[in-house]
Amino acid sequence: MEQKNLVPKRRFKEFQNAPAWEKRKLVDLCTTFTDGDWIEAKDQSDNGIRLIQTGNVGVNEFIDKADKSKWITEDTFNRLNCSEVYPGDILISRLPEPAGRACIVPNFEKRMITAVDCTIVRTSDECNKKYLVQYLSSESYFKSVNNFLAGGTRQRISRSNLANFIVPLPSKPEQKKIGAVLDRLDNLITLHQRKLEKMKALKSAYLSEMFPAEGERVPKRRFAGFTQPWERRKFIELLDVKDGIRRGPFGSALKKDLFVPKSDYVVYEQQNAIYDKWETRYYITKEKFEELHKFVLSEGDFIMSGAGTIGRIAKVPKGIKKGVFNQALIRFKINPELTDSNYFLEWIRSNEMQRKFTGSNPGSAMTNLVPMSEVKEWVISLPSLAEQKKIGDFFAELSDIITLHQRKLEKLQNIKKAYLNEMFV
């Protein structure tokens, strides 16, 4: 490698004129570089010294599965001559997924060991551990690891190959600056992840409590001012009288001979209902579009996944391309005189309705859907339009907050990815 290649694309100003980075073997940057211990089920106990497993090692993240923790006694520790893991050590998982991922061990105020497929790394004074664990999270590093994977169905990287990995190494002050900046970014990402998870959990709880259970007419949680029992209605009454429910055309599978390389008319797929995204892969001619006019998607329609992960639903937004929906989707057109749009969306997403559609827990991967002829006859509980609007607006606001956190999180993750690509040689 030429000397000019040992300078990163992105560098802090105070190091612009600093010397080029060195190339060092990973093992040479460590005072300890050893594997964990082979601990069999018979060696484990209910308490004592904690056994850190490969599943606890994330990409620059320690995943604390406290409810699944495993332990050994001190007698077993001594009998097997185990290698102790200390807070601040780096653990590298040599198993996927992905192989080579690493994290810093937090302080649990308990003694610890680790599994044989984890390598224990204790850095020397010349290597900043936050810098090192960030490098061990970079795309270029993982690409290198993939070149050394070996084994059967569950490939791994050997400790000897890992030891010889070349680490680009700047001066100790530059290492410290890189590690600190990326560590702060990780903390921001974790903060937004927690906020997002909290809001999703809150919404899930409300979805369980703000719609009545099957056969009931009053929900557990209700806005002030609404006291009347919900009405009993058939599902079909909530829908447009002319074209309330329709499943997509194209038979049992997408027929490739119907599609053209490019046109102004598209085919919407299951991913649009599940992920609420509107990118498309398939195009049809104007003639085919007009032939399938009964299957056109319009603003305000609802499309629900009718195959795979059944029951996921999205509202068709403004400004989508002219198009029809495929055979894996079901379209609903609601009756606006009886049904509020936001309410309908979140009602279908509620735990009770998801169970009714799938016959299972929400989000389960299913291969069968309740027949639409049966769905039409379902007897459901329906509040007044005023209460529907209150519920619908409440969930729409929650969804907006969730989307905001999701976008912030994605932005931070993209910044981190860019920095990892540009701040290391």
FENQUI-V586208 format. One record per residue. N is the residue number from 1. RES is the residue in one small letter. SS is DSSP state (H for helix, E for strand, L for the rest). OMEGA is omega in whole degrees, 0 to 359 (* if undefined). NEAR is the number of other ideal C-beta (glycine too) atoms within 12 Angstrom. Layout:
n=N res=RES ss=SS omega=OMEGA near=NEAR
n=N res=RES ss=SS omega=OMEGA near=NEAR
This chain:
n=1 res=m ss=L omega=181 near=13
n=2 res=e ss=L omega=182 near=9
n=3 res=q ss=H omega=182 near=12
n=4 res=k ss=H omega=180 near=10
n=5 res=n ss=H omega=180 near=14
n=6 res=l ss=H omega=175 near=22
n=7 res=v ss=L omega=184 near=25
n=8 res=p ss=L omega=178 near=28
n=9 res=k ss=L omega=183 near=14
n=10 res=r ss=L omega=184 near=21
n=11 res=r ss=L omega=178 near=26
n=12 res=f ss=L omega=187 near=22
n=13 res=k ss=H omega=184 near=10
n=14 res=e ss=H omega=180 near=14
n=15 res=f ss=H omega=183 near=23
n=16 res=q ss=L omega=183 near=13
n=17 res=n ss=L omega=179 near=12
n=18 res=a ss=L omega=180 near=21
n=19 res=p ss=L omega=176 near=16
n=20 res=a ss=L omega=182 near=23
n=21 res=w ss=L omega=176 near=29
n=22 res=e ss=E omega=172 near=25
n=23 res=k ss=E omega=182 near=21
n=24 res=r ss=E omega=174 near=26
n=25 res=k ss=E omega=181 near=20
n=26 res=l ss=H omega=184 near=36
n=27 res=v ss=H omega=181 near=26
n=28 res=d ss=H omega=179 near=21
n=29 res=l ss=H omega=188 near=34
n=30 res=c ss=E omega=170 near=29
n=31 res=t ss=E omega=175 near=19
n=32 res=t ss=E omega=177 near=24
n=33 res=f ss=E omega=187 near=30
n=34 res=t ss=E omega=178 near=28
n=35 res=d ss=E omega=174 near=32
n=36 res=g ss=L omega=189 near=36
n=37 res=d ss=E omega=177 near=32
n=38 res=w ss=L omega=182 near=21
n=39 res=i ss=L omega=179 near=32
n=40 res=e ss=L omega=182 near=14
n=41 res=a ss=H omega=182 near=10
n=42 res=k ss=H omega=181 near=11
n=43 res=d ss=H omega=188 near=24
n=44 res=q ss=L omega=180 near=24
n=45 res=s ss=E omega=182 near=20
n=46 res=d ss=L omega=180 near=11
n=47 res=n ss=L omega=180 near=16
n=48 res=g ss=L omega=181 near=24
n=49 res=i ss=E omega=186 near=32
n=50 res=r ss=E omega=176 near=37
n=51 res=l ss=E omega=176 near=40
n=52 res=i ss=E omega=184 near=48
n=53 res=q ss=L omega=180 near=31
n=54 res=t ss=H omega=179 near=33
n=55 res=g ss=H omega=176 near=26
n=56 res=n ss=H omega=184 near=34
n=57 res=v ss=E omega=175 near=42
n=58 res=g ss=E omega=176 near=27
n=59 res=v ss=L omega=183 near=31
n=60 res=n ss=L omega=182 near=38
n=61 res=e ss=E omega=172 near=27
n=62 res=f ss=E omega=182 near=34
n=63 res=i ss=L omega=186 near=23
n=64 res=d ss=L omega=177 near=22
n=65 res=k ss=L omega=188 near=17
n=66 res=a ss=H omega=182 near=15
n=67 res=d ss=H omega=179 near=6
n=68 res=k ss=H omega=183 near=14
n=69 res=s ss=L omega=176 near=24
n=70 res=k ss=E omega=189 near=30
n=71 res=w ss=E omega=168 near=26
n=72 res=i ss=E omega=178 near=36
n=73 res=t ss=L omega=177 near=23
n=74 res=e ss=H omega=177 near=19
n=75 res=d ss=H omega=178 near=13
n=76 res=t ss=H omega=177 near=26
n=77 res=f ss=H omega=181 near=26
n=78 res=n ss=H omega=182 near=16
n=79 res=r ss=H omega=182 near=14
n=80 res=l ss=L omega=179 near=24
n=81 res=n ss=L omega=186 near=12
n=82 res=c ss=L omega=176 near=32
n=83 res=s ss=L omega=183 near=31
n=84 res=e ss=L omega=176 near=28
n=85 res=v ss=E omega=183 near=40
n=86 res=y ss=L omega=174 near=26
n=87 res=p ss=L omega=182 near=21
n=88 res=g ss=L omega=173 near=24
n=89 res=d ss=L omega=172 near=36
n=90 res=i ss=E omega=173 near=45
n=91 res=l ss=E omega=177 near=47
n=92 res=i ss=E omega=177 near=51
n=93 res=s ss=E omega=180 near=42
n=94 res=r ss=L omega=176 near=39
n=95 res=l ss=E omega=174 near=31
n=96 res=p ss=L omega=18 near=23
n=97 res=e ss=L omega=358 near=20
n=98 res=p ss=L omega=175 near=29
n=99 res=a ss=L omega=179 near=36
n=100 res=g ss=L omega=180 near=46
n=101 res=r ss=L omega=187 near=35
n=102 res=a ss=E omega=176 near=43
n=103 res=c ss=E omega=175 near=37
n=104 res=i ss=E omega=182 near=36
n=105 res=v ss=L omega=178 near=35
n=106 res=p ss=L omega=181 near=23
n=107 res=n ss=L omega=178 near=16
n=108 res=f ss=L omega=183 near=20
n=109 res=e ss=L omega=175 near=9
n=110 res=k ss=L omega=175 near=24
n=111 res=r ss=L omega=186 near=27
n=112 res=m ss=E omega=166 near=37
n=113 res=i ss=E omega=177 near=41
n=114 res=t ss=E omega=183 near=41
n=115 res=a ss=E omega=185 near=34
n=116 res=v ss=L omega=180 near=27
n=117 res=d ss=L omega=172 near=34
n=118 res=c ss=E omega=175 near=43
n=119 res=t ss=E omega=179 near=44
n=120 res=i ss=E omega=181 near=38
n=121 res=v ss=E omega=174 near=45
n=122 res=r ss=E omega=189 near=28
n=123 res=t ss=E omega=175 near=34
n=124 res=s ss=L omega=182 near=21
n=125 res=d ss=L omega=183 near=12
n=126 res=e ss=L omega=183 near=22
n=127 res=c ss=L omega=177 near=35
n=128 res=n ss=L omega=187 near=31
n=129 res=k ss=H omega=177 near=36
n=130 res=k ss=H omega=175 near=31
n=131 res=y ss=H omega=184 near=38
n=132 res=l ss=H omega=183 near=43
n=133 res=v ss=H omega=175 near=41
n=134 res=q ss=H omega=176 near=39
n=135 res=y ss=H omega=180 near=44
n=136 res=l ss=L omega=174 near=46
n=137 res=s ss=L omega=186 near=40
n=138 res=s ss=L omega=181 near=36
n=139 res=e ss=H omega=181 near=23
n=140 res=s ss=H omega=178 near=26
n=141 res=y ss=H omega=181 near=35
n=142 res=f ss=H omega=175 near=29
n=143 res=k ss=H omega=179 near=16
n=144 res=s ss=H omega=179 near=26
n=145 res=v ss=H omega=182 near=34
n=146 res=n ss=H omega=180 near=20
n=147 res=n ss=L omega=185 near=16
n=148 res=f ss=L omega=180 near=24
n=149 res=l ss=L omega=180 near=25
n=150 res=a ss=E omega=179 near=17
n=151 res=g ss=L omega=183 near=16
n=152 res=g ss=L omega=184 near=7
n=153 res=t ss=L omega=179 near=8
n=154 res=r ss=L omega=185 near=16
n=155 res=q ss=L omega=181 near=22
n=156 res=r ss=E omega=174 near=31
n=157 res=i ss=L omega=181 near=37
n=158 res=s ss=L omega=179 near=23
n=159 res=r ss=H omega=181 near=28
n=160 res=s ss=H omega=177 near=19
n=161 res=n ss=H omega=179 near=27
n=162 res=l ss=H omega=182 near=39
n=163 res=a ss=H omega=184 near=26
n=164 res=n ss=L omega=177 near=19
n=165 res=f ss=L omega=179 near=39
n=166 res=i ss=E omega=179 near=25
n=167 res=v ss=E omega=175 near=39
n=168 res=p ss=E omega=190 near=35
n=169 res=l ss=E omega=172 near=32
n=170 res=p ss=L omega=178 near=35
n=171 res=s ss=L omega=181 near=24
n=172 res=k ss=H omega=178 near=24
n=173 res=p ss=H omega=180 near=18
n=174 res=e ss=H omega=175 near=32
n=175 res=q ss=H omega=183 near=37
n=176 res=k ss=H omega=181 near=24
n=177 res=k ss=H omega=179 near=26
n=178 res=i ss=H omega=181 near=38
n=179 res=g ss=H omega=182 near=33
n=180 res=a ss=H omega=181 near=21
n=181 res=v ss=H omega=181 near=25
n=182 res=l ss=H omega=177 near=37
n=183 res=d ss=H omega=177 near=28
n=184 res=r ss=H omega=178 near=20
n=185 res=l ss=H omega=176 near=30
n=186 res=d ss=H omega=179 near=31
n=187 res=n ss=H omega=176 near=19
n=188 res=l ss=H omega=179 near=21
n=189 res=i ss=H omega=179 near=30
n=190 res=t ss=H omega=179 near=23
n=191 res=l ss=H omega=181 near=18
n=192 res=h ss=H omega=174 near=27
n=193 res=q ss=H omega=181 near=23
n=194 res=r ss=H omega=177 near=16
n=195 res=k ss=H omega=180 near=22
n=196 res=l ss=H omega=180 near=26
n=197 res=e ss=H omega=179 near=18
n=198 res=k ss=H omega=180 near=18
n=199 res=m ss=H omega=178 near=27
n=200 res=k ss=H omega=178 near=24
n=201 res=a ss=H omega=178 near=16
n=202 res=l ss=H omega=179 near=23
n=203 res=k ss=H omega=180 near=29
n=204 res=s ss=H omega=179 near=23
n=205 res=a ss=H omega=178 near=18
n=206 res=y ss=H omega=178 near=29
n=207 res=l ss=H omega=179 near=32
n=208 res=s ss=H omega=190 near=24
n=209 res=e ss=H omega=187 near=22
n=210 res=m ss=L omega=173 near=36
n=211 res=f ss=L omega=182 near=39
n=212 res=p ss=L omega=172 near=29
n=213 res=a ss=L omega=182 near=21
n=214 res=e ss=L omega=179 near=17
n=215 res=g ss=L omega=180 near=14
n=216 res=e ss=L omega=185 near=16
n=217 res=r ss=L omega=179 near=21
n=218 res=v ss=L omega=179 near=21
n=219 res=p ss=L omega=178 near=27
n=220 res=k ss=L omega=183 near=15
n=221 res=r ss=L omega=186 near=18
n=222 res=r ss=L omega=177 near=24
n=223 res=f ss=L omega=180 near=21
n=224 res=a ss=L omega=177 near=8
n=225 res=g ss=L omega=180 near=11
n=226 res=f ss=L omega=185 near=21
n=227 res=t ss=L omega=184 near=14
n=228 res=q ss=L omega=174 near=15
n=229 res=p ss=L omega=179 near=17
n=230 res=w ss=L omega=180 near=28
n=231 res=e ss=E omega=173 near=21
n=232 res=r ss=E omega=181 near=17
n=233 res=r ss=E omega=169 near=24
n=234 res=k ss=E omega=181 near=20
n=235 res=f ss=H omega=184 near=32
n=236 res=i ss=H omega=181 near=27
n=237 res=e ss=H omega=180 near=22
n=238 res=l ss=H omega=190 near=37
n=239 res=l ss=E omega=176 near=32
n=240 res=d ss=L omega=185 near=24
n=241 res=v ss=L omega=184 near=16
n=242 res=k ss=L omega=189 near=11
n=243 res=d ss=L omega=189 near=20
n=244 res=g ss=L omega=180 near=27
n=245 res=i ss=E omega=175 near=34
n=246 res=r ss=E omega=176 near=30
n=247 res=r ss=E omega=186 near=30
n=248 res=g ss=L omega=179 near=35
n=249 res=p ss=L omega=176 near=28
n=250 res=f ss=L omega=177 near=27
n=251 res=g ss=L omega=185 near=14
n=252 res=s ss=L omega=179 near=13
n=253 res=a ss=L omega=177 near=14
n=254 res=l ss=L omega=180 near=25
n=255 res=k ss=L omega=188 near=16
n=256 res=k ss=H omega=182 near=15
n=257 res=d ss=H omega=178 near=13
n=258 res=l ss=H omega=191 near=25
n=259 res=f ss=L omega=178 near=25
n=260 res=v ss=E omega=184 near=19
n=261 res=p ss=L omega=184 near=10
n=262 res=k ss=L omega=174 near=14
n=263 res=s ss=L omega=179 near=21
n=264 res=d ss=L omega=186 near=15
n=265 res=y ss=E omega=190 near=30
n=266 res=v ss=E omega=175 near=31
n=267 res=v ss=E omega=179 near=40
n=268 res=y ss=E omega=188 near=45
n=269 res=e ss=L omega=182 near=33
n=270 res=q ss=H omega=183 near=32
n=271 res=q ss=H omega=180 near=26
n=272 res=n ss=H omega=178 near=38
n=273 res=a ss=H omega=185 near=38
n=274 res=i ss=H omega=187 near=26
n=275 res=y ss=H omega=180 near=18
n=276 res=d ss=L omega=177 near=27
n=277 res=k ss=L omega=191 near=18
n=278 res=w ss=L omega=172 near=26
n=279 res=e ss=L omega=181 near=16
n=280 res=t ss=L omega=181 near=27
n=281 res=r ss=L omega=189 near=21
n=282 res=y ss=E omega=181 near=31
n=283 res=y ss=E omega=176 near=24
n=284 res=i ss=E omega=180 near=37
n=285 res=t ss=L omega=176 near=23
n=286 res=k ss=H omega=181 near=18
n=287 res=e ss=H omega=179 near=13
n=288 res=k ss=H omega=177 near=28
n=289 res=f ss=H omega=180 near=29
n=290 res=e ss=H omega=178 near=15
n=291 res=e ss=H omega=182 near=17
n=292 res=l ss=L omega=187 near=28
n=293 res=h ss=H omega=179 near=19
n=294 res=k ss=H omega=184 near=20
n=295 res=f ss=H omega=180 near=32
n=296 res=v ss=E omega=174 near=31
n=297 res=l ss=L omega=179 near=40
n=298 res=s ss=L omega=177 near=27
n=299 res=e ss=L omega=179 near=17
n=300 res=g ss=L omega=173 near=25
n=301 res=d ss=L omega=173 near=37
n=302 res=f ss=E omega=174 near=41
n=303 res=i ss=E omega=183 near=45
n=304 res=m ss=E omega=178 near=42
n=305 res=s ss=E omega=180 near=40
n=306 res=g ss=L omega=179 near=37
n=307 res=a ss=L omega=180 near=29
n=308 res=g ss=L omega=177 near=24
n=309 res=t ss=L omega=188 near=27
n=310 res=i ss=L omega=172 near=35
n=311 res=g ss=L omega=177 near=40
n=312 res=r ss=L omega=188 near=36
n=313 res=i ss=E omega=178 near=35
n=314 res=a ss=E omega=175 near=36
n=315 res=k ss=E omega=182 near=35
n=316 res=v ss=L omega=184 near=32
n=317 res=p ss=L omega=175 near=21
n=318 res=k ss=L omega=167 near=12
n=319 res=g ss=L omega=178 near=9
n=320 res=i ss=L omega=178 near=27
n=321 res=k ss=L omega=176 near=26
n=322 res=k ss=L omega=182 near=27
n=323 res=g ss=E omega=178 near=37
n=324 res=v ss=E omega=181 near=42
n=325 res=f ss=E omega=187 near=43
n=326 res=n ss=L omega=188 near=38
n=327 res=q ss=L omega=181 near=29
n=328 res=a ss=L omega=184 near=33
n=329 res=l ss=E omega=174 near=41
n=330 res=i ss=E omega=180 near=38
n=331 res=r ss=E omega=173 near=40
n=332 res=f ss=E omega=168 near=40
n=333 res=k ss=L omega=187 near=31
n=334 res=i ss=E omega=174 near=37
n=335 res=n ss=L omega=186 near=26
n=336 res=p ss=L omega=179 near=19
n=337 res=e ss=L omega=183 near=13
n=338 res=l ss=L omega=190 near=26
n=339 res=t ss=L omega=173 near=35
n=340 res=d ss=L omega=187 near=31
n=341 res=s ss=H omega=181 near=31
n=342 res=n ss=H omega=178 near=29
n=343 res=y ss=H omega=182 near=37
n=344 res=f ss=H omega=181 near=41
n=345 res=l ss=H omega=185 near=36
n=346 res=e ss=H omega=176 near=38
n=347 res=w ss=H omega=177 near=40
n=348 res=i ss=H omega=180 near=43
n=349 res=r ss=H omega=183 near=40
n=350 res=s ss=L omega=183 near=34
n=351 res=n ss=H omega=183 near=30
n=352 res=e ss=H omega=180 near=30
n=353 res=m ss=H omega=178 near=35
n=354 res=q ss=H omega=177 near=33
n=355 res=r ss=H omega=180 near=25
n=356 res=k ss=H omega=181 near=28
n=357 res=f ss=H omega=188 near=37
n=358 res=t ss=H omega=187 near=30
n=359 res=g ss=L omega=186 near=19
n=360 res=s ss=L omega=177 near=20
n=361 res=n ss=L omega=178 near=17
n=362 res=p ss=L omega=176 near=26
n=363 res=g ss=L omega=180 near=21
n=364 res=s ss=L omega=175 near=21
n=365 res=a ss=L omega=184 near=17
n=366 res=m ss=L omega=177 near=23
n=367 res=t ss=L omega=180 near=14
n=368 res=n ss=L omega=179 near=16
n=369 res=l ss=L omega=175 near=31
n=370 res=v ss=L omega=181 near=26
n=371 res=p ss=L omega=182 near=16
n=372 res=m ss=H omega=177 near=23
n=373 res=s ss=H omega=177 near=13
n=374 res=e ss=H omega=180 near=17
n=375 res=v ss=H omega=181 near=30
n=376 res=k ss=H omega=185 near=23
n=377 res=e ss=L omega=179 near=16
n=378 res=w ss=L omega=173 near=28
n=379 res=v ss=E omega=185 near=22
n=380 res=i ss=E omega=177 near=34
n=381 res=s ss=E omega=185 near=31
n=382 res=l ss=E omega=177 near=32
n=383 res=p ss=L omega=176 near=36
n=384 res=s ss=L omega=178 near=24
n=385 res=l ss=H omega=180 near=24
n=386 res=a ss=H omega=179 near=16
n=387 res=e ss=H omega=175 near=31
n=388 res=q ss=H omega=183 near=37
n=389 res=k ss=H omega=179 near=23
n=390 res=k ss=H omega=179 near=25
n=391 res=i ss=H omega=182 near=39
n=392 res=g ss=H omega=180 near=31
n=393 res=d ss=H omega=179 near=21
n=394 res=f ss=H omega=180 near=27
n=395 res=f ss=H omega=178 near=34
n=396 res=a ss=H omega=178 near=24
n=397 res=e ss=H omega=176 near=20
n=398 res=l ss=H omega=180 near=29
n=399 res=s ss=H omega=178 near=27
n=400 res=d ss=H omega=179 near=17
n=401 res=i ss=H omega=178 near=21
n=402 res=i ss=H omega=178 near=27
n=403 res=t ss=H omega=179 near=19
n=404 res=l ss=H omega=178 near=18
n=405 res=h ss=H omega=180 near=27
n=406 res=q ss=H omega=180 near=23
n=407 res=r ss=H omega=177 near=16
n=408 res=k ss=H omega=180 near=22
n=409 res=l ss=H omega=180 near=27
n=410 res=e ss=H omega=178 near=18
n=411 res=k ss=H omega=179 near=18
n=412 res=l ss=H omega=179 near=27
n=413 res=q ss=H omega=178 near=24
n=414 res=n ss=H omega=177 near=16
n=415 res=i ss=H omega=180 near=24
n=416 res=k ss=H omega=180 near=31
n=417 res=k ss=H omega=179 near=22
n=418 res=a ss=H omega=180 near=19
n=419 res=y ss=H omega=179 near=31
n=420 res=l ss=H omega=179 near=33
n=421 res=n ss=H omega=189 near=24
n=422 res=e ss=H omega=186 near=21
n=423 res=m ss=L omega=176 near=36
n=424 res=f ss=L omega=178 near=36
n=425 res=v ss=L omega=* near=32
